[in-house]
């Protein structure tokens, strides 16, 4: 079967591009012919809050990728649709995570009438406010053949935002583990890389926006003794609110304020004891599945669909959102009870549930 993707791909950086690459590779290994139609640029420079949009990682998945469209420039859309139709895909797969891309996706879907169109949805309840967000979402997704959700929270939201969409065509799956990054780097070597010893280390990983709650975690650090916080990810917006709090904590915090290249990811996770997600809001989290790929327990706020994969007291802890003291208590409890081994063992036992193979099995049923 000929399967095409439209969305960000190398050299564009980010979790969405990585997800598309892993899924495309898995489908290709099953004998499907794959082509990824990527973006020339993902966002205009004026709107992109980070430093740059390019991934300079040396480690990457090799695919047939062609940049054909600029999502925010309709003048590129006609040539893009011609290139997609010329390739003659049986199936077109797209990821949906913000309404910014909705006009392009709606335009493509309505011109691929003889092609099965599948959307994999990350978010419908958006972390930032979007003018006419629900309208744009309905415009983009309303004509799709199938919608795939990766958490029950998103599945329920689809019913609210798209009440007229056929429920039987909304397929609830799960967010697979990001096992692409896993490498056998020892804890000792990973810590040596950061100049860290054998103390307690917690990790905050991923790009940094207000809803991610890093400021709350930094407040919690004042009540967590004898513990180092590794922060790995680029600030989207003003970093000063974090820098001021970090300065007060001194050398108890290492702040790597930049995009983390693929080959660096194992160093951060293997150096840490536990991953902390102090989110103010969430749907599902790719960081959770990335942590589980390294058998790392997660302490997170009980928001969105995080409780669907983080089981309190089994493979991590769930705490109240917007509560620095609750995070501090959970971290102290984790180290006092020596939960790392028990939680990691639970993750290993359940990890097969979040493997890519059953996810791709369900995808193929739709293809």
NORVENUR-V981769 format. One record per residue. OMEGA is omega in whole degrees, -180 to 180 (* if undefined). Layout:
omega: {OMEGA:OMEGA}
//
This chain:
omega: {180:-175:177:173:168:-179:-179:177:-179:13:174:-173:170:-177:180:178:-180:178:180:-178:-179:-179:179:180:-180:179:179:179:178:173:178:175:-170:169:179:175:-171:179:170:174:-176:-179:170:-177:-177:-177:-177:-174:-179:-176:177:-173:-174:177:-179:-180:175:179:180:179:-179:-180:171:-176:176:176:-173:-170:169:-170:-175:179:-178:179:179:-172:-177:179:179:-178:178:-180:179:-179:179:179:176:178:171:-177:174:-178:178:174:179:-179:174:-179:-179:-177:-175:-179:178:-177:178:-179:180:-176:-177:177:176:-172:-179:-179:176:-177:-178:174:170:-169:173:-176:165:169:-168:-178:175:178:177:175:-180:-177:-180:178:-180:178:178:179:-176:-169:-170:-177:-179:177:179:172:178:175:-177:170:178:179:179:178:179:-179:177:179:-180:-176:180:-174:-178:-180:-178:-176:-179:179:173:-171:179:175:-175:178:-179:176:174:-176:179:-172:-169:176:-177:175:-176:176:-178:-178:179:180:178:179:-179:-179:-177:179:-174:-180:180:-177:174:-173:166:-173:175:-180:-167:170:-175:-176:179:171:179:179:178:178:179:174:179:-177:179:-179:178:-176:171:-177:178:178:171:176:-177:179:-177:176:172:-177:-176:-178:-172:-179:178:-177:180:179:179:179:-180:-179:175:-174:175:-180:168:-175:177:-173:-179:173:-177:-180:-175:-176:179:-173:-179:-180:-177:-177:179:178:-171:175:-174:178:-180:178:-176:-170:172:177:-180:166:162:-179:173:179:177:-179:174:177:-179:176:177:-180:-179:175:-178:170:-173:172:-177:-180:176:-177:-177:-179:178:-179:177:-177:-171:179:-179:178:180:177:174:-178:178:176:177:-176:-178:-179:178:176:180:180:-180:178:178:180:-180:-177:180:-180:-178:-173:-170:-176:-178:180:-180:177:177:178:-180:-179:-175:-169:-180:179:-177:177:179:-174:176:176:-180:175:-179:177:-177:176:178:-177:*}
//
